[in-house]
């Protein structure tokens, strides 16, 4: 367990870069959503996107809760896990939006 803790603390800059990239992806996602317009098709796509992202986020948070209930982890690892989950949620949302805009 101690080796795992050291790995997280050594790669802390990597997780910070991931969070900054997620912020950039979020801004791109907002721009792409605004560019689509405000018609019924866009509202349907936004509904599908946010319902998918909500489900993805709840599954990820459930996994984090299960793991923390099963094994004791420190605050740093928990914070990194939540940061990774939020970043993945944004990246998956961006990819899913691009997929929706091409198919819907």
C-alpha positions, 0 to 999 in steps of 0.5 A: 500500500505504501508504494501505491501512495508514493506513486500517487504523490510522485505523479501529482503533476500528471493529475494536475495536467489532467485537470487542466486538460479537462477544463479545456475540454469543458470549454470546448464542449460548451462552445460546441453545444452553443454552436449547435443552436437552440432547436429541438434537436439540440435540446434532445442531444443535450438531454441525452448528453447530460443523462449519460454523463449523470449515469457515468458519474454516479457509476464512478462515484459508486465505485469509489465509495465501494473501494473506500468502504472495502479498503482504507485510503488516504485523502490524497488518493481519494482526491486524485480518484475524484479528480480523475473521475471528473476529468474522465466524465468531461472527456467522455462527454466531449466524445459523446457530444461529437458522436451525437452531433454526427449521428443525431 
